Amino acid sequence: MSNKRLVYVAGPTAVGKTAISVALAKHFKTEIISCDARQCYKEMSIGTAVPSEEERDGVPHHFIQNKSINQAFGAGDFEKEGVALLQQLFQKYDLLIMVGGSGLYAKALMEGLDVFPTVDQTSINIVSMLYQTEGLEGLQKALAEKDPDYYQKVDLKNPRRLIRALEICETAQKPYSSFLGQSVKERFFKTKTLLLTRPRAELYERINFRVEEMLKEGLEKEAQSLYPFRALPALQTVGYSEWFDHFEGKLTPLATIAEIQKNTRHYAKRQLTWFQKAESTEVKAGEFKETLQQAIALIP
């Protein structure tokens, strides 16, 4: 078995992953792989909480602002590029740190993605018509009927996820969830996931504060510059979509801020649900040095 190790620092947004991962990288004298589905885009900075040069503290980070929002870049692309990068970096290091809140991206790199049948055009048309006529509620109802197991797990407010699942259900005539967990790939490295957590009230307070800091840094202006590209998949993102609604007269400035905070809290809750179902070791975040020592002690 290989002695190469990938340590994944997981956790919900605003829990404090960046600081701990940088400190771990400095302790082990290594580099960091970012598995954040949005921080990889160079046009998106404030709203995605990209760590500053100061926060990175001289530690090399990979997959930070190295793509354009005009490029299609998903979990499968991350897996392919990530494996190639690890093959290169593991020639120099025995241990690497991965950090980020995109659980699917992390799973793709550590285990590989599930294999699904190719969706046929008839299925695409059926689901598209359902969405056009009955909206998000129609997608939710259909998924509850066709795949109650996945219905319990998926983000029910994410139409892209619902559409994808229903297209697979229609094409295969079997539940989307039946394809999950079937294709764990043999990797050339060992993995360890540390799940950073905080009490919910404390986490929510940190989220609200982070949103306020983003506003001071110019989040509204950044969102305004990205408004012409609002239809791109990369911009279907909390922190931007709410401002887009404001620019279209749907929300007042105060309501926009409140929506961003609320939606970010909901996103954090969904992240925790995902991570708690995965194999991980909990690290209760508190005083920084103690948290760091706790994390170091858990790394074999």
C-alpha beads as a LAMMPS data file, in Angstrom:
LAMMPS data file: protein, C-alpha beads

300 atoms
299 bonds

1 atom types
1 bond types

-500.0 500.0 xlo xhi
-500.0 500.0 ylo yhi
-500.0 500.0 zlo zhi

Masses

1 110.0

Atoms # bond

1 1 1 0.000 0.000 0.000
2 1 1 1.241 3.474 -0.870
3 1 1 2.542 5.704 1.921
4 1 1 1.118 8.777 0.178
5 1 1 -1.667 10.501 2.108
6 1 1 -4.296 13.079 1.174
7 1 1 -5.806 14.762 4.228
8 1 1 -9.121 16.462 3.520
9 1 1 -10.171 19.332 5.797
10 1 1 -13.948 19.405 5.326
11 1 1 -16.698 21.468 6.888
12 1 1 -19.432 24.009 6.230
13 1 1 -18.780 27.492 4.918
14 1 1 -17.302 29.966 7.454
15 1 1 -16.336 27.233 9.927
16 1 1 -12.636 28.132 9.668
17 1 1 -11.236 25.603 7.195
18 1 1 -8.773 27.972 5.503
19 1 1 -6.810 28.915 8.622
20 1 1 -6.560 25.325 9.864
21 1 1 -5.581 23.925 6.466
22 1 1 -2.849 26.535 6.001
23 1 1 -1.492 25.838 9.495
24 1 1 -1.524 22.083 8.775
25 1 1 0.270 22.616 5.462
26 1 1 2.941 24.688 7.188
27 1 1 3.320 22.083 9.947
28 1 1 3.744 19.230 7.461
29 1 1 5.671 21.424 4.982
30 1 1 3.364 20.643 2.085
31 1 1 0.861 22.176 -0.377
32 1 1 -2.910 22.605 -0.575
33 1 1 -5.482 21.379 -3.086
34 1 1 -8.664 23.470 -3.073
35 1 1 -11.889 21.574 -3.727
36 1 1 -14.242 24.520 -3.871
37 1 1 -16.577 24.494 -6.868
38 1 1 -16.555 28.292 -7.090
39 1 1 -13.157 29.501 -5.835
40 1 1 -11.630 28.017 -8.990
41 1 1 -13.132 30.870 -11.058
42 1 1 -10.892 33.902 -11.496
43 1 1 -13.803 36.312 -12.063
44 1 1 -15.364 35.423 -8.686
45 1 1 -13.391 36.504 -5.651
46 1 1 -15.282 38.288 -2.895
47 1 1 -18.481 36.258 -3.066
48 1 1 -16.618 32.953 -3.005
49 1 1 -14.358 33.950 -0.080
50 1 1 -11.154 33.207 -1.982
51 1 1 -8.332 33.218 0.598
52 1 1 -6.095 36.263 0.259
53 1 1 -2.342 36.048 -0.251
54 1 1 -1.997 36.955 3.414
55 1 1 -4.324 34.135 4.470
56 1 1 -2.463 31.641 2.271
57 1 1 0.704 32.639 4.157
58 1 1 3.105 31.460 1.486
59 1 1 1.563 27.997 1.142
60 1 1 1.035 27.003 -2.523
61 1 1 -2.674 26.521 -3.338
62 1 1 -3.979 24.667 -6.396
63 1 1 -7.360 25.130 -8.139
64 1 1 -7.699 28.693 -6.821
65 1 1 -8.915 31.113 -9.525
66 1 1 -7.378 29.071 -12.336
67 1 1 -10.522 28.774 -14.484
68 1 1 -12.893 31.155 -16.243
69 1 1 -16.642 31.249 -15.665
70 1 1 -16.942 30.697 -19.428
71 1 1 -15.298 27.272 -19.085
72 1 1 -17.373 24.230 -18.226
73 1 1 -15.664 22.782 -15.160
74 1 1 -17.428 20.222 -12.999
75 1 1 -16.609 17.466 -10.546
76 1 1 -15.553 15.101 -13.339
77 1 1 -13.074 17.650 -14.672
78 1 1 -11.791 18.241 -11.157
79 1 1 -11.259 14.504 -10.701
80 1 1 -9.302 14.182 -13.934
81 1 1 -7.104 17.239 -13.385
82 1 1 -6.785 16.571 -9.671
83 1 1 -5.514 13.009 -10.084
84 1 1 -2.911 14.205 -12.586
85 1 1 -1.825 16.958 -10.184
86 1 1 -1.573 14.526 -7.255
87 1 1 0.609 12.189 -9.309
88 1 1 2.942 15.124 -9.828
89 1 1 2.893 16.516 -6.268
90 1 1 3.246 13.135 -4.570
91 1 1 6.628 12.788 -6.225
92 1 1 7.740 15.602 -3.922
93 1 1 5.540 15.099 -0.838
94 1 1 4.252 12.143 1.178
95 1 1 1.314 14.166 2.510
96 1 1 -0.922 16.772 0.875
97 1 1 -3.785 18.824 2.300
98 1 1 -7.111 19.243 0.511
99 1 1 -9.622 21.831 1.709
100 1 1 -13.008 23.068 0.563
101 1 1 -16.719 22.796 1.092
102 1 1 -17.655 21.056 -2.169
103 1 1 -18.174 17.514 -0.970
104 1 1 -18.867 16.136 -4.438
105 1 1 -15.541 17.461 -5.735
106 1 1 -13.713 15.910 -2.783
107 1 1 -15.486 12.600 -3.321
108 1 1 -14.570 12.699 -7.010
109 1 1 -10.877 13.003 -6.213
110 1 1 -10.773 10.577 -3.294
111 1 1 -13.095 7.867 -4.609
112 1 1 -14.108 8.627 -8.180
113 1 1 -17.535 9.560 -9.484
114 1 1 -20.452 7.232 -10.029
115 1 1 -21.104 6.074 -13.587
116 1 1 -24.528 6.863 -15.049
117 1 1 -26.176 5.880 -18.326
118 1 1 -26.112 8.389 -21.196
119 1 1 -29.317 10.406 -21.038
120 1 1 -31.497 10.160 -24.152
121 1 1 -33.167 13.141 -25.801
122 1 1 -36.681 11.916 -25.030
123 1 1 -35.925 11.965 -21.302
124 1 1 -34.391 15.432 -21.582
125 1 1 -37.555 16.687 -23.314
126 1 1 -39.879 15.115 -20.742
127 1 1 -38.069 16.642 -17.775
128 1 1 -37.628 19.997 -19.520
129 1 1 -41.371 20.182 -20.230
130 1 1 -42.121 19.285 -16.605
131 1 1 -39.884 22.102 -15.366
132 1 1 -41.375 24.609 -17.807
133 1 1 -44.970 23.797 -16.879
134 1 1 -44.774 22.963 -13.167
135 1 1 -41.539 24.617 -12.044
136 1 1 -39.376 23.551 -9.133
137 1 1 -42.337 22.118 -7.257
138 1 1 -43.106 19.796 -10.174
139 1 1 -39.518 18.508 -10.204
140 1 1 -39.640 17.904 -6.459
141 1 1 -42.921 15.996 -6.654
142 1 1 -41.709 13.828 -9.552
143 1 1 -38.461 12.950 -7.782
144 1 1 -40.323 12.060 -4.576
145 1 1 -42.326 9.547 -6.616
146 1 1 -39.519 8.129 -8.756
147 1 1 -36.678 8.100 -6.220
148 1 1 -37.757 8.725 -2.597
149 1 1 -34.270 7.806 -1.319
150 1 1 -32.481 10.488 -3.345
151 1 1 -35.322 12.914 -2.582
152 1 1 -34.296 12.719 1.084
153 1 1 -30.665 13.591 0.295
154 1 1 -30.660 16.091 -2.557
155 1 1 -30.794 19.876 -2.287
156 1 1 -34.464 20.289 -3.213
157 1 1 -33.940 23.930 -4.136
158 1 1 -31.321 23.128 -6.780
159 1 1 -33.180 22.582 -10.079
160 1 1 -30.057 21.375 -11.901
161 1 1 -29.625 18.500 -9.441
162 1 1 -33.313 17.569 -9.657
163 1 1 -33.333 17.727 -13.457
164 1 1 -30.214 15.553 -13.687
165 1 1 -31.685 12.928 -11.347
166 1 1 -35.024 12.841 -13.164
167 1 1 -33.341 12.543 -16.572
168 1 1 -31.459 9.484 -15.302
169 1 1 -34.654 8.041 -13.817
170 1 1 -36.462 8.484 -17.130
171 1 1 -33.612 7.098 -19.236
172 1 1 -32.830 4.061 -17.084
173 1 1 -36.354 3.487 -15.793
174 1 1 -34.835 2.930 -12.371
175 1 1 -33.983 5.227 -9.459
176 1 1 -31.078 7.641 -9.768
177 1 1 -29.913 6.510 -6.314
178 1 1 -29.406 2.955 -7.611
179 1 1 -26.326 4.191 -9.479
180 1 1 -24.755 5.843 -6.438
181 1 1 -21.803 4.291 -4.617
182 1 1 -21.184 1.661 -7.274
183 1 1 -17.826 2.783 -8.614
184 1 1 -15.293 3.498 -5.874
185 1 1 -11.955 3.596 -7.673
186 1 1 -8.654 2.264 -6.422
187 1 1 -6.412 5.231 -5.661
188 1 1 -2.641 5.327 -5.299
189 1 1 -2.916 7.239 -2.019
190 1 1 -4.640 6.907 1.353
191 1 1 -7.222 9.468 2.461
192 1 1 -8.282 10.929 5.787
193 1 1 -11.187 13.350 6.243
194 1 1 -11.269 15.763 9.161
195 1 1 -14.699 17.361 9.602
196 1 1 -14.407 20.775 11.219
197 1 1 -17.530 21.689 13.211
198 1 1 -18.839 24.422 15.494
199 1 1 -22.065 24.833 17.495
200 1 1 -24.819 25.908 15.105
201 1 1 -25.429 29.298 16.738
202 1 1 -21.721 30.116 16.580
203 1 1 -21.468 28.997 12.950
204 1 1 -24.478 31.090 11.943
205 1 1 -23.002 34.108 13.697
206 1 1 -19.755 33.623 11.746
207 1 1 -21.722 33.322 8.493
208 1 1 -23.613 36.566 9.127
209 1 1 -20.345 38.330 9.965
210 1 1 -18.648 36.970 6.837
211 1 1 -21.458 38.309 4.637
212 1 1 -21.082 41.726 6.272
213 1 1 -17.340 41.647 5.570
214 1 1 -17.981 40.703 1.932
215 1 1 -20.247 43.714 1.597
216 1 1 -17.500 45.984 2.923
217 1 1 -15.073 44.458 0.419
218 1 1 -17.394 45.268 -2.494
219 1 1 -19.607 42.227 -3.090
220 1 1 -22.380 44.305 -4.671
221 1 1 -19.959 45.841 -7.180
222 1 1 -18.506 42.420 -8.006
223 1 1 -21.985 41.012 -8.563
224 1 1 -22.830 44.008 -10.776
225 1 1 -19.807 43.281 -12.969
226 1 1 -20.941 39.664 -13.328
227 1 1 -24.621 40.427 -13.978
228 1 1 -24.268 40.140 -17.801
229 1 1 -23.088 36.538 -17.279
230 1 1 -25.806 35.613 -14.766
231 1 1 -27.112 32.702 -16.880
232 1 1 -23.807 30.808 -16.649
233 1 1 -23.830 27.765 -14.327
234 1 1 -20.937 29.167 -12.260
235 1 1 -23.083 32.151 -11.253
236 1 1 -26.015 30.135 -9.914
237 1 1 -24.390 30.795 -6.574
238 1 1 -25.390 32.192 -3.182
239 1 1 -24.090 35.732 -2.818
240 1 1 -24.519 36.540 -6.492
241 1 1 -28.002 35.329 -7.453
242 1 1 -29.567 37.438 -4.674
243 1 1 -27.870 40.583 -5.997
244 1 1 -29.047 39.696 -9.511
245 1 1 -32.610 39.664 -8.137
246 1 1 -31.957 43.073 -6.574
247 1 1 -30.679 44.494 -9.863
248 1 1 -33.936 43.306 -11.461
249 1 1 -35.998 45.095 -8.829
250 1 1 -37.124 41.957 -6.988
251 1 1 -35.357 42.691 -3.682
252 1 1 -34.433 45.798 -1.697
253 1 1 -30.782 46.147 -0.629
254 1 1 -31.598 45.138 2.958
255 1 1 -33.672 42.169 1.812
256 1 1 -30.818 41.123 -0.487
257 1 1 -28.362 41.020 2.405
258 1 1 -30.818 39.110 4.576
259 1 1 -31.404 36.594 1.773
260 1 1 -27.674 36.041 1.291
261 1 1 -27.228 35.379 4.999
262 1 1 -30.251 33.076 5.140
263 1 1 -29.296 31.138 1.999
264 1 1 -25.706 30.789 3.191
265 1 1 -26.942 29.337 6.490
266 1 1 -29.120 26.879 4.566
267 1 1 -26.156 25.961 2.366
268 1 1 -24.012 25.319 5.458
269 1 1 -26.712 23.031 6.825
270 1 1 -26.777 21.030 3.578
271 1 1 -22.972 20.796 3.609
272 1 1 -23.035 19.364 7.135
273 1 1 -25.660 16.819 6.137
274 1 1 -23.424 15.677 3.249
275 1 1 -20.256 15.481 5.329
276 1 1 -21.914 13.700 8.245
277 1 1 -22.971 10.906 5.893
278 1 1 -19.392 10.473 4.673
279 1 1 -16.640 8.708 6.588
280 1 1 -14.904 11.414 8.606
281 1 1 -13.401 12.281 11.977
282 1 1 -14.919 15.284 13.724
283 1 1 -12.709 18.121 14.904
284 1 1 -14.560 20.543 17.171
285 1 1 -13.277 24.005 16.349
286 1 1 -12.532 26.249 19.286
287 1 1 -9.389 28.058 20.367
288 1 1 -7.136 27.983 17.301
289 1 1 -4.031 26.330 18.769
290 1 1 -6.079 23.621 20.451
291 1 1 -8.023 22.961 17.253
292 1 1 -4.794 22.717 15.272
293 1 1 -3.214 20.346 17.797
294 1 1 -6.337 18.212 17.723
295 1 1 -6.186 18.022 13.926
296 1 1 -2.448 17.221 13.835
297 1 1 -2.983 14.404 16.363
298 1 1 -5.610 12.818 14.115
299 1 1 -3.353 12.670 11.056
300 1 1 -1.597 9.277 10.908

Bonds

1 1 1 2
2 1 2 3
3 1 3 4
4 1 4 5
5 1 5 6
6 1 6 7
7 1 7 8
8 1 8 9
9 1 9 10
10 1 10 11
11 1 11 12
12 1 12 13
13 1 13 14
14 1 14 15
15 1 15 16
16 1 16 17
17 1 17 18
18 1 18 19
19 1 19 20
20 1 20 21
21 1 21 22
22 1 22 23
23 1 23 24
24 1 24 25
25 1 25 26
26 1 26 27
27 1 27 28
28 1 28 29
29 1 29 30
30 1 30 31
31 1 31 32
32 1 32 33
33 1 33 34
34 1 34 35
35 1 35 36
36 1 36 37
37 1 37 38
38 1 38 39
39 1 39 40
40 1 40 41
41 1 41 42
42 1 42 43
43 1 43 44
44 1 44 45
45 1 45 46
46 1 46 47
47 1 47 48
48 1 48 49
49 1 49 50
50 1 50 51
51 1 51 52
52 1 52 53
53 1 53 54
54 1 54 55
55 1 55 56
56 1 56 57
57 1 57 58
58 1 58 59
59 1 59 60
60 1 60 61
61 1 61 62
62 1 62 63
63 1 63 64
64 1 64 65
65 1 65 66
66 1 66 67
67 1 67 68
68 1 68 69
69 1 69 70
70 1 70 71
71 1 71 72
72 1 72 73
73 1 73 74
74 1 74 75
75 1 75 76
76 1 76 77
77 1 77 78
78 1 78 79
79 1 79 80
80 1 80 81
81 1 81 82
82 1 82 83
83 1 83 84
84 1 84 85
85 1 85 86
86 1 86 87
87 1 87 88
88 1 88 89
89 1 89 90
90 1 90 91
91 1 91 92
92 1 92 93
93 1 93 94
94 1 94 95
95 1 95 96
96 1 96 97
97 1 97 98
98 1 98 99
99 1 99 100
100 1 100 101
101 1 101 102
102 1 102 103
103 1 103 104
104 1 104 105
105 1 105 106
106 1 106 107
107 1 107 108
108 1 108 109
109 1 109 110
110 1 110 111
111 1 111 112
112 1 112 113
113 1 113 114
114 1 114 115
115 1 115 116
116 1 116 117
117 1 117 118
118 1 118 119
119 1 119 120
120 1 120 121
121 1 121 122
122 1 122 123
123 1 123 124
124 1 124 125
125 1 125 126
126 1 126 127
127 1 127 128
128 1 128 129
129 1 129 130
130 1 130 131
131 1 131 132
132 1 132 133
133 1 133 134
134 1 134 135
135 1 135 136
136 1 136 137
137 1 137 138
138 1 138 139
139 1 139 140
140 1 140 141
141 1 141 142
142 1 142 143
143 1 143 144
144 1 144 145
145 1 145 146
146 1 146 147
147 1 147 148
148 1 148 149
149 1 149 150
150 1 150 151
151 1 151 152
152 1 152 153
153 1 153 154
154 1 154 155
155 1 155 156
156 1 156 157
157 1 157 158
158 1 158 159
159 1 159 160
160 1 160 161
161 1 161 162
162 1 162 163
163 1 163 164
164 1 164 165
165 1 165 166
166 1 166 167
167 1 167 168
168 1 168 169
169 1 169 170
170 1 170 171
171 1 171 172
172 1 172 173
173 1 173 174
174 1 174 175
175 1 175 176
176 1 176 177
177 1 177 178
178 1 178 179
179 1 179 180
180 1 180 181
181 1 181 182
182 1 182 183
183 1 183 184
184 1 184 185
185 1 185 186
186 1 186 187
187 1 187 188
188 1 188 189
189 1 189 190
190 1 190 191
191 1 191 192
192 1 192 193
193 1 193 194
194 1 194 195
195 1 195 196
196 1 196 197
197 1 197 198
198 1 198 199
199 1 199 200
200 1 200 201
201 1 201 202
202 1 202 203
203 1 203 204
204 1 204 205
205 1 205 206
206 1 206 207
207 1 207 208
208 1 208 209
209 1 209 210
210 1 210 211
211 1 211 212
212 1 212 213
213 1 213 214
214 1 214 215
215 1 215 216
216 1 216 217
217 1 217 218
218 1 218 219
219 1 219 220
220 1 220 221
221 1 221 222
222 1 222 223
223 1 223 224
224 1 224 225
225 1 225 226
226 1 226 227
227 1 227 228
228 1 228 229
229 1 229 230
230 1 230 231
231 1 231 232
232 1 232 233
233 1 233 234
234 1 234 235
235 1 235 236
236 1 236 237
237 1 237 238
238 1 238 239
239 1 239 240
240 1 240 241
241 1 241 242
242 1 242 243
243 1 243 244
244 1 244 245
245 1 245 246
246 1 246 247
247 1 247 248
248 1 248 249
249 1 249 250
250 1 250 251
251 1 251 252
252 1 252 253
253 1 253 254
254 1 254 255
255 1 255 256
256 1 256 257
257 1 257 258
258 1 258 259
259 1 259 260
260 1 260 261
261 1 261 262
262 1 262 263
263 1 263 264
264 1 264 265
265 1 265 266
266 1 266 267
267 1 267 268
268 1 268 269
269 1 269 270
270 1 270 271
271 1 271 272
272 1 272 273
273 1 273 274
274 1 274 275
275 1 275 276
276 1 276 277
277 1 277 278
278 1 278 279
279 1 279 280
280 1 280 281
281 1 281 282
282 1 282 283
283 1 283 284
284 1 284 285
285 1 285 286
286 1 286 287
287 1 287 288
288 1 288 289
289 1 289 290
290 1 290 291
291 1 291 292
292 1 292 293
293 1 293 294
294 1 294 295
295 1 295 296
296 1 296 297
297 1 297 298
298 1 298 299
299 1 299 300
